Amino acid sequence: MQTITFPLEGEHIALNDLLKVAGICDSGGAGKALVAAGEVSVDGAVESRKTAKIRAGQVVSVPGVKIRVVAA
């Protein structure tokens, strides 16, 4: 499984935006589709809110990729 470390600037980032800027998908809309399909987990639990606020210290997972969010 590939692990990406994402330095978060600010307090939080929307889940669909994180998937886009981390390079998991090409657009925020594609990120929303991944979330809607139940393919995205946050801290081990499936996340269904497309714009869930992701903060430093959380881990977002999609099949084959884990994104660790850290404070910048």
C-alpha positions as CSV (number, residue, x, y, z in Angstrom):
1,M,0.0,0.0,0.0
2,Q,1.3,3.4,-1.0
3,T,1.5,6.0,1.8
4,I,1.3,9.8,1.0
5,T,2.1,12.4,3.7
6,F,0.0,15.5,3.1
7,P,1.1,18.7,4.9
8,L,-2.0,20.6,5.9
9,E,-1.9,24.3,5.8
10,G,-4.7,25.7,7.9
11,E,-7.2,24.1,10.2
12,H,-8.8,21.6,7.9
13,I,-9.4,20.6,4.2
14,A,-12.6,19.1,2.7
15,L,-12.3,15.4,2.0
16,N,-13.0,15.7,-1.7
17,D,-10.4,18.5,-2.0
18,L,-7.8,16.4,-0.2
19,L,-8.3,13.5,-2.6
20,K,-7.8,16.0,-5.5
21,V,-4.7,17.7,-4.2
22,A,-3.1,14.5,-3.0
23,G,-3.4,13.2,-6.6
24,I,-5.8,10.4,-5.9
25,C,-8.3,11.8,-8.5
26,D,-8.3,14.4,-11.2
27,S,-11.1,16.7,-9.8
28,G,-13.2,17.4,-6.7
29,G,-16.1,15.8,-8.5
30,A,-14.2,12.6,-9.0
31,G,-13.4,12.7,-5.2
32,K,-17.0,13.1,-4.4
33,A,-17.8,10.1,-6.6
34,L,-15.2,8.0,-4.7
35,V,-16.7,9.0,-1.4
36,A,-20.3,8.3,-2.6
37,A,-19.2,4.8,-3.8
38,G,-18.0,4.0,-0.2
39,E,-14.4,3.7,-1.3
40,V,-13.0,6.2,1.2
41,S,-12.2,5.7,4.9
42,V,-11.2,8.2,7.5
43,D,-9.3,6.8,10.6
44,G,-10.5,3.3,9.6
45,A,-14.3,4.1,9.2
46,V,-16.0,4.5,5.9
47,E,-16.8,8.2,5.4
48,S,-19.9,9.2,3.5
49,R,-19.7,13.0,3.8
50,K,-18.0,14.3,0.7
51,T,-16.9,17.5,2.3
52,A,-16.0,16.1,5.7
53,K,-13.4,18.3,7.4
54,I,-10.1,16.5,7.6
55,R,-7.6,17.7,10.2
56,A,-4.0,17.1,11.0
57,G,-3.5,13.7,12.6
58,Q,-6.1,11.9,10.6
59,V,-5.5,9.1,8.1
60,V,-7.6,8.9,4.9
61,S,-7.6,5.6,3.0
62,V,-8.7,4.6,-0.5
63,P,-8.0,1.2,-2.1
64,G,-4.2,0.9,-2.4
65,V,-3.4,4.3,-0.9
66,K,-3.2,5.8,2.6
67,I,-2.9,9.6,3.1
68,R,-1.5,10.7,6.4
69,V,-2.4,14.3,7.1
70,V,0.2,16.2,9.1
71,A,0.4,19.8,10.3
72,A,2.5,21.9,7.9
